[in-house]
Amino acid sequence: DPSGTFGQLRLGLAQTTCRKRAPQRHCRVLESRRKPVCLACYKFDTGDVPKVLDKYHNCGPSHHLAAKEIRQRDEAECRAVEEDGKGGDPLYLPGMFAFSRGLPA
C-alpha cells in the first residue's frame, strides 16, 4: 500500500499456574478462567524511519454476551486504521483555519 504498512495482531490470553516473579517453562493453563481476546491494529508510514500513523488496541473478554458487537466494533476500528493516509487528502482543508483582522492599537 503506498500510504503505509498496516498490521493486525489478534491474541488469545489464558491464565496459567505460573507466577510472575518466578517464571517456569511449562505452565498449566487454568481451564475455568476467563480467556480474553486482544486485538491490536497499527498503520505505519512509508518513511525511512517508520512512524505510527494510527493505532487501535482492545482486550475484551471472549465470554461476554455482546462479543459479536465488540468484534464488529473492533473490525470497524481496524478498517479505519488501515484507511488512514489513503485518501490523499490535501494538507489544508477549507475552513480548517480562520483569520481575523485586529483592531488598531
N, C-alpha and C positions, 0 to 999 in steps of 0.2 A: 504494500500500500504506500503510495507516495507521501501520504500525510503522516506516516509514522508506523511504528510497530505496536500491535495490540497483543496482549497476553491475558489468558484467563486461567485461573487455578481454582480447582474445587477439591477440598479436603474433608474427609470424614474423620472426626476425632472420637476417641474412645478412652474411658478411664481405665487405668491399669492398677496392678498391685504394687508397682514400683514407687519408691519415694523420690521426691525431687532432690533431696540432699545426697542420696546415695544411689545413683542410677545403676541399674543392672542391665545385662544384655538380654535376658529372657524374662519378659514380664507377662503375666497372665491378664487377659482382658476381663474386666468385670462385666458380665453379660447383662445384669439387671439395671445398669446405669444408663443415663441419657447419653445419646451419641449425636452431638451437634454436627451440622454440616456447615463448613465455611466456604465462602466464595470471595475471591479477590480478582479484580479486573484492573489492568493498567494499560495506558496508552503512552508510548514514548515518542519523542520527535525523532527526526532523521539526522540530527546534527552529529558532529564528531564526538561530542560528549553528550550522550542522550539525556534529556530532561523529561520528567514525568509531566505530560500534558494534562492528564486527568486520571482519576483512580476511584475505585469503589471497593469497600470491604463490608462483609456482613457474615456473622456467625450466628446461626439460629438453630433452635432445636428441631430435629427431624420428626419428632413425635407430635409436634404442635398441631392443633386442629386446623389452623389456617396455613398449613405447609404449602399448599398449592398456590395460595395468594402470595406468600413470601417468595416462592420460586418465580412466579410471574413478575413480581417487582424486581427481583434480582436480575432476571433476564433483560428487563427493560432498562435498568440502570447500566448494565454491561453494554447493551447496544448503544446507549448514549455516550459511554466512554469510548467505544470503538469508533463512533462517528465524529469524535472531537477532531477538529483540524481538517476534515474532508470537504467542508462546504466551500472553501475558497472565499470566505467572507472577506470583504475589504477591511483594511486596517481601521478606518474610521467610518462609522455608520451615520446617516443623517439623524440629527437630534441627539447625538451622543454628547456633544459639548454645547454649552450656551455661554454667550459673552454679553456683557452689558457695558455701556459707557458710563464711566464715573463722572460725578459732578465736579466742577472746578473747585479747587481748594480755596 
